[in-house]
Amino acid sequence: MATLFGIMIVIGGVIFIHELGHYTFAKLTGMRVETFSLGFPPKIFGKKIGETEYCISAIPIGGYVKVTGVIDESMDTEGAKSEESFSFANKNTLQKALFITGGVIFNVILAFVVFSIITATNGIYEPRPESIVDQVVPDYPAEKAGIMSNDEIISVNGINTPTWKEMTNIIHAHPKQKISIEWSRNGEMFSADLVTEATKIVEGGEFKEVGVIGISASTIKKDATFLQCLNNGWKQTYYWLKIDFISLKALISGKESMKNIGGPILIARLAGETAKSGLSNLFALMAIISVNLGLINILPIPALDGGHLVVVLIEGIIKKPLSLKIKLRIQQVGLAIILSLIVLVLYNDITRWIQGF
């Protein structure tokens, strides 16, 4: 039940908001919306209200808003010939761009709102300066060495560590390396040699591998003001946009393996596990996925929102529409790319599932 609830919140919520963005800007700019669908065909259920058919469709990895005059995945060329004022083809460049980017805009807004509300609900946690351990991660080197919550780290590799930052800097500098640690507990001293594990952090616009032992700092909780909530909401949204951009750059450059790309099965699994840890974490995951979806969709790949935007901007510059033949070919190439990516992410997801996540 937790898994199903998590999937509905994370995947369903993010897709709905994305398509609602397209729908909203279509209505605001006077376009006729023919179809609003959650999921891709075949259609399971549909009801026509006014000029729009609202659908729930069978393939739950996306959705679409069909507007008169857009050559999209439906390959409808007849609508593109429409001379009606409500046709996409008869709108100006700004109106077209707003409709195309509406989903991405709403995805970013969703993340900002969710992160702001989480901050308002949970408050702001500031780390204490002292090198006192709060949480110890199970099965990590610190737990295996015997370090416990409320222990104070005295030194690392013989260097005194009166502050958490000084201790962290030394540990980070030794990924997958042997280090010696001294700590105190109620006045009693302990020491151990251990080998750090490695993780990646963002530094200077790149991923950097650093050492970790699986401990977190003690924090001070403070209630957040309204402005602090908004500020933290934006900072978190920007942070995940930056992470996604750096990840994408690393994949394109070959620094990260394509095997790291995840799809709907991975997201569903994460959503189910996160739902068990509380609503705050579940909605935070939804915000992160929303940012990710927004960035992916704005890439200048044919058939994605970014691809449509490139076509609209080109038409705006040359002051005339591209031929239907060219637009159809662009969509065909885009669909081939997207289908290839779907096969890749599903293969990665199934491989992870077989290997035990």
PyMOL commands that set and color helices and strands:
alter all, ss='L'
color gray80, all
select helices_A, chain A and resi 2-28+79-81+88-90+93-122+141-145+164-172+226-253+258-260+264-275+279-297+305-318+324-354
alter helices_A, ss='H'
color red, helices_A
select strands_A, chain A and resi 33-49+52-67+124-127+133-136+152-156+159-160+178-185+188-195+197-203+206-212+215-217+219-222
alter strands_A, ss='S'
color yellow, strands_A
deselect
rebuild
show_as cartoon
